[in-house]
Amino acid sequence: MKVLSFGKNWPTWFPIMLILANIILKIIYLDSRDIAMDEPFTIFYSQADLADIFKMLPGENNPPLFFLLLHFWIKLFGISAFSVRFLPFIFSVITALVIFRTGQRFFSIRVGMVGSLLYTFSNYQMLFAHEARVYSLFALLTSCSMYLFLMSGSRRGSRTTVVLLTMINILLVYSHFFGFFVIATEIFAVLVIRQYRFSILKQVFISSAIVLFFYIPYLPVFVTRYTATAHAGTWVSPPVFSDLYTMLWRYSNVPLATVFFIGIIAAGGIFWIKRYHNSTGTGSPEGKLVILWFLAPYTFMFLLSFICPMFLDRYTVFISIGYYLTIAMSLDAIASNRWLFGFISIAALLLMVFTFHPNIDNRRRLKEVAVKVGAYKTPGTVVIICPSWLEYGFAYHYRLEYFKDYRNLRRRLGGEGIYPVDALSQLDTVAIKEATSVLYFEEWATLVDKKNKIQNWLSTGFNHVSDEKVVESFILHRYTRPIRN
C-alpha cells in the first residue's frame, strides 16, 4: 500500500521500474516460440530487396512501414527468431511508457501507473511483443497519436504539437489500414467534445487532410485491397454478440478479471453521468476522449463486421490501450480516497499478475513438422504443402538457406520434391504417381481446396498410413504407393 501513497519520488522512479519490468518480462522468452503464423511471410519479404517488397504490397493486407523497418533491421541483425522479434519487443516496451505518461500528464500519476501495469501484465500484449508483425508498432503509434492529440487540446493546438501529431498519423496509416480508425476517432472527438470543437477543430481537420495527402501514393493499393476483400470476403467469421465480451476477455487474461473490469468501467460510467458537467475526472475532455478511444472503434468495428468481418483480436490492438486507460481512469473517478483506490487497484493488478504468462504460447509447432518431414522423407518421397503460404514457415525451419534465397525458394523446394499448392490442378499428378510415398502437410487446407480434392485424389492412388496432428492445427498425412504385383 505504501507504493500507492505516491511519494514525491514516484514520478521519477516508477517509469524506470516500468521499463525494466517490461524489458525483463518480454525478453526472457522472446525466441522460445516457433516462427509461425504470419511471421514467416513478413520475414521472407522483409529480407527481400526494396523493389521486391513494393512488388509484393499490392497483394498484401498491410501497408509497407513495418516491412521497411524490418528490412533494414534484418540487414543489421539477421533473421533469427530473437533478432526479428527484438524490434516488436522494443515497440511494446516503449508503449508501456507512453501509456504511463498519458495517464500521468492528463489525469493523475495513479492512472498512469495502473493503466501501464494492466498493459504490462496482459497476455494479449505479450503475444504481439513476441511476434514479428506490425501490431506492437501499431499500438505504439496509436498511443503516441492519442497522447499528441491530448497535448493539442491542452495547449489549444500549438503548432509543434499538431505537426508531430500529423507526422505520427502518417506513420500510423502506413503501418496498418486500421490506422484510419484512430484518425476517425480523433475527428469524431473534435466534433462531439465541446472543448475540442472550440479549440482544435480546425487544426485536426488540417492535420487529417495532410495525412490523406501523403497517403495518396498508396491509395490505389488501399482501394484494391478493400475491393478484393469486399468481393471475395475474408477468412474472418462474422461476429456473434458474445464476442463483445470475449474480446475484452482477451485483453484481460481471464474471465474473472474481465467481469471485474467491466464492473469498474460501469461504476465509472455511473459516476461520469452524475458529474457530467464537472471539469475534472471523467467529465474532462481528456476523459471523454479516452472513453471514445475505447468504445467508439470497438462498437463500430463490431457492427461493421456483420457486413465485412474484421472484429479479430489482433485488429483491435489499438483499442486495447484505450481499454486499459479507461479502467484506470474509472478507478480514479470512483475511488478518490487513496486507500480505497489502493485496495481496488491492487485487486485489479493481482488478477492480471497471477494470470500472466510471459512464455505465452502461439500453439504452432512448425519446427516439429519440419523435423517429422525430414525423418520420414526418402529419395522417392514427394511432399505436398497446402495452403501454399505454409511454404514460408516450413522452409524457415526445414532449410534456412532455402528461405534466405527468396527469389528461388520454389525452385529449391521443388528440387527436393516439395510442392506448395492451393489446388489439385497445380500438382503434376503424373509425376507424383511415380513417388514411393507422399507426405501431405496441411493446415485448414479446405480454405483453398474447398472440396478436399487433393486428399481425395491421394486416397485413390496411395495407401493411407497415418494422420499425425501437431499442436494445434497442423496435420501431416502419410501415404505409400501400393505394392505392384
N, C-alpha and C positions, 0 to 999 in steps of 0.2 A: 504493500500500500504506500510505502514511502516513495516509490518511484512515481506514483501518481500525485504526489504533493507538489510536483512541478517547481522544484527549487530553481534558483536563478541560473544554475549551470546547465540545466537540461537542454535549452535551445542549442548549446554548443556540443554537448556530449551525445545526445540522442542520435542525431544524423550520422555521426561517426560509427556508433554501435549498430545502427540500422544498416549501413553499407557493409560493415564487417559481417553481420549476420547473413545478409543476402549473398555475399561472396562465398562464405563458408558453406551455407546450406545448398547453394546452387552449383558449386564447382566439384564437390566431392564425388558425385555420381554422374558427372557430365557426359562421360563416354561409356556408361555401363549398359545402355540400351543399344540394340542393333540400329544401324542406319536403315530406316524403313519408311513406309507410307509415302508421303510426297517428298521426303528429304532427298532420296537418290536422284529424282528428276531435277530438283533445284540445284544440287551439287553438280550433276552431269552438265547442265547447260551453263552454270556459272563458271566452270573451268574453261569453257569454250572461248574462242576469240570474240571480240565485241561484235563483229559483223554477224557471226553465227547466233549470238544472243538476240540481236534485233530481228533476225530472220525467224526466230522461234516465237517471238512475242505475239504476233497476230493470232496464234492458236492457243495462247496461254491466258489463264484467268486472273493473273496478277500483273500489275504494271512493273516496270523494269528496276525500280530503285534497289530492292534487296538483291536482285541478281547482280547488279553492277557492284554494289558494296562487297558482296561475297566473292565476286570475280577477282577484285584486287586483293581481298583478304587471302584468297587461295594462292595467288601469285607469291605472297609472302610466307604463308604458313602451311600450305598443302591441304590435302583433303582427308586427313584422319578425322575420325568422329570427334575427338577432342577439339581439333582445330576449327572445323566448320561450325561447331556448336558454341564456340567461345564468343563469337560475335553476337548471337542472340542472347547469350548469357550476360554480356556487357549491357545490352539494351535493357534487359529485365532488371538488373541491379540499379541502373540509373532511374528507372521508372519508380522504384520504391522511394527514392529521394525526392522526385518531383511530386509524388503524392503527399509526402510529408510537408514539403514546402507549401503546397497548395492549401492544405488544412491549416498549417500554422499561420500563414500570411492572411488568409481571408476569413478564418473562423477562430481557432484557438490552437495552442500547441497540442492540447489533448486530442483534438480532432485529427490533426496531422499524425500524431502517434498511433492512434487506433486505426485510422484508415490505412496507413502504410504497413502496420503489422498484420492486419487482415490480409492484405495483398501478399506479404512476405510468406505467410503460412498457408497459402492457398495451393492445393494440389493442382488445380486448374492452371494457375500461373506457372507452376513448376514445369508442367508439360511443355509450355512454349519457351521457357528458358533453356530447355534441353532439346530443342528441335530446330534444325537448320532450315527454318522457314521464316516468313515475313512477320509473324504475328506478334512477337515481342517488340519489334520495331514499330509496328502499327500501334500497339498500346503506348509505347513511349511517345510517339509523335502526337497521339491524341491527348495524352496528359499534358504535354508541352503546349499544345494548341489551346486547351481549356485554361491553363494557367495564364497564358498571354491574353486570352480573351478577358479573363477576370481582371488582369492588370489594366487592360484598356478601359474597362468600366470604372475601375477605381481611380484612374488618372484622367478620366474623361477623354480617352482616345489619344494619348500622347503619340507623336509621330513615330518615335523609335519603337514603341511597343507594337503599334499597328504594322510597321514594316516587318518586325520579327514574326508577328502572327501570320502575315502574308507568306513569308518565306517558309515557315513551318507547314502551313497548309498546302503549299505547292508540293513540298516533300511528302506530305500526308497522302494526297491523291495520286502521287506517283509511287506510293508504296502499296496501296490497296484501293480497289474501286470503291469500297465502302467508306473510304475517307470522305466521300461526298456527304455521307450521313452526318458526319461530325460537323462539316460546314453548314449543312442544312439545319442542324440543331442550334448552331450559333446564330444563324439568320432568324430562326424561329424565336430564339430568346430575345433578340432586339425588338421583335415585333410585339411580343406578349408581355415582356417585363418593362414596366413603365420607366424605371430609372435608366435602363439601357436605351430605350427608344428615344429618350430626350438627350442622351449624352453621346452615344457612339453609333447610332443607326447609320449615318452617312459613311463613317469610316469602315464599318463592317461590310456594307454593300460595295464600297470601292475596293476593299481588300478582296472580297469574293470575286468581283469582276476581274481583277488582276490575276487571281488564281486560275480562273476559267480561261483567260487569255493565254497564259503559259501552258495550259493543258491542250490547247488547240492542236499541236503536232500529234498528240496521242489520241485525239478524239475519234478518228476513224477506227482505231483498234477497239476503243471502248464501245462504239456503236456496233461494230462487227460482233464482239463477244456478247453484248446484250441481245442482239438479234438472234444469234445462234442459240443462246440459252432459252430465249422466249419461244423459239420454234421447236427445238429439239428437247427442251426440258433439261433437268439435271438429275443426278443420282440421289439428290436430297429428297426425302419424302415430305409431303405436306404435313404440317403440324397438327397435333391434337391439343385440346385446351390444357391438358395436364402438362404439356411442355412448358407452359409459363412457370410452373413450379419446378419442373425438372431442371430447367436451365439455371435457376437460382441455386438449386442443389449442387450443380456443377461448380458454381462459384464458391460454395460454402462448405465443401468437403463431404458433409454427411447430412441426412435429413433433420436430425435434432438441431444442428446449428442453423439450418435453413429456416425452420419454423421459428426459432428464437430470433433470428434476424428480421424475419417478416414481422414478428410482433413488435420489435423495436421500431421498425420503419412505420408501422401502423400507429404506434403510440406517438411517434414524432409527427405523423400527419395530423393527428387529432390536436396536438399541441400547436402545430403550424396554423391550423384553421382558427384556433382560439386567438392566436397572436398575429393574424394576417397583416395587420397594419403596423406592427411593431418593426422598427428598423434594425433589430438585431436578430441573431439566430436564424431560424429557418424562414423568417419573414423578410430577411435581407435579400437584395437582388442576387448576391452570391449564392445564398441557399437555394433560391429558386432555380438558378442555373444548374446547380448540381442535381437537383431533382429532375430537371428536364434532361440532363445528360444521361441519367439512368432510365427514366420512364419513357421519354418521347421515342427514341430509336428502338427501345425494347418492344414497346407496343406496336409501333409502325412495322418493324420487321416481321413480327409475329403475324399481323394481319395481312401484310403483303405476301407472306409465304403461302397463303391459301391460293394465290394466283401464280406466284413464281417462288417455289420453295427456297428459302435461304436462312431459315431460323436454325442455324447449326452452331454448336458451341464455339468453334474457332472464329466464326464470322462475327460473333458478338463480343470478342475480347475487348474492343474499345468501350463497350458499355459496362463491362465488369468493374472498371476503375470508378465510374460514377456510382456503382452499387456500393463499393466499399466506403466511399466518402459519404454516401447517403446514410449508411448505418452509423458511421462515426458522428456525423452531423446530427442525426436523430438522437443519439445518446447524449450529445452535448446539450440538446434542447430540453430533453425530458428529465435530465439529472443534473441540475445546476449545482447541487451540493456535491463537493468534490469526493466525499466518502461514498455517496450513493453512486456517483459516476465511476469511482474506482471499483466498487463491488461489481456493478453490471459489466463494466469493460473487461475486468479480469475474467469473469464468467464467459464472456463472448470470445475472448482471446484464447482461453484454455480449450474451448470447444474446437478451435482451429488448430491449436498446437498439438493436442493429443490425437487428432485425426490426420495429422500432416505426415506425408511420406516423401522424404527427399529423394528416394530412389523410385519415383513413380514409374510404373511400367507401361510401355506403349503396346504391349502384348502382340508384338510382331517378332518372329524368330526367323528372319531371313537367313541369317548365318547358319542356323541349324538346317534349313532347307538346302543351302548350297553344299554343306558338308555331306548330307544324305545323297544328293545327286552325285557328288564326287565319288562316294563309296559304291553306289550302285552302277555307275556308268562304266561300260566296257567299250572296246573299239567298235562294236556293232550297235551300240545304243543310240537312239535318237531321243532328244529332249524337246518337248513341246511346252512352251510357256504361254499362258493365256490368263488375263489380257496381256497384250504386247507390252504395256507400260511397266510390267513387272521386270522386264529385262534389265532396267537400270539398277534396281536394288539387288537383283540376283547377280549381275555382273560385278557389282561392288564387292560382294562377299565371295564370289566364286573365283574371279580372276581380276584383281585390281588393275593390272596392266591393260586389260581389255577396256575397262571402264575409263581409264585415262585417255585411251586412244579414241576419243569421242567421234571422230569422223569415220572410223572403221569398225565401230562396235558390232554392228550386224554382221559384217563380213567375218570378223574374227569368231563370233559365236557360231555362225554358220559353218566355219571351218572345223568346229568340234561337233557338228551335228545338233546344234541347239537353235531352235527356231521360235522366236516370239511371234505370235499371231493373234488375230481377233476373230477369225472365222475359218471354217474348214476350207473354203475356197482359196485361202492363202497358203495352204500346205501343198507340197509336192507329194501327193498321196502315193504315186507310183514308186518313188524312191523310198518312202517310208515303209512300204510293204516289204522291202528287202531287208529291213532292220531286224536284228536278232531280238531286240527288246525296245520298249518305249517307256520313257518316264514323262508323265503328263503333270506338270506343275501348274496349279491354278488357284486363284483367289476370286471368288464371285465371278466365275467365267461367264455366267448367264447374263451379266451386264452387257456383254458384247456378242456372245454366242447364245442368243436367247433360247434357242431350241436344243441347246446342248449337242449340236451336231458333231463336234469334234470327238467327244467321249463316246457317243453312239457309234460313230464310224470306227473308232479304235476297238470297241467291243465286238464288232462283227469280224474283224480281221486278226485279232490277237486274243490270247488267253489272259484274262484278268488275274493278277497275282495278289494285289493288296491296295488298300487306300490308307495312307498314313496322314493323319491330321496333325499339323504343327501349330501350336498356340499362335493366334486363336482362330485364324480363318484360312491359313494356307493348307492345301491338300496336295499330296504327292501320290498320284495313281501310277501303279506299276503294271506293265503288260509285257508278255513274252510272245514271240511268234510260235504258232503251233508247229509241232514236230511233223515234218513231211514224211510220208511213207515211201 
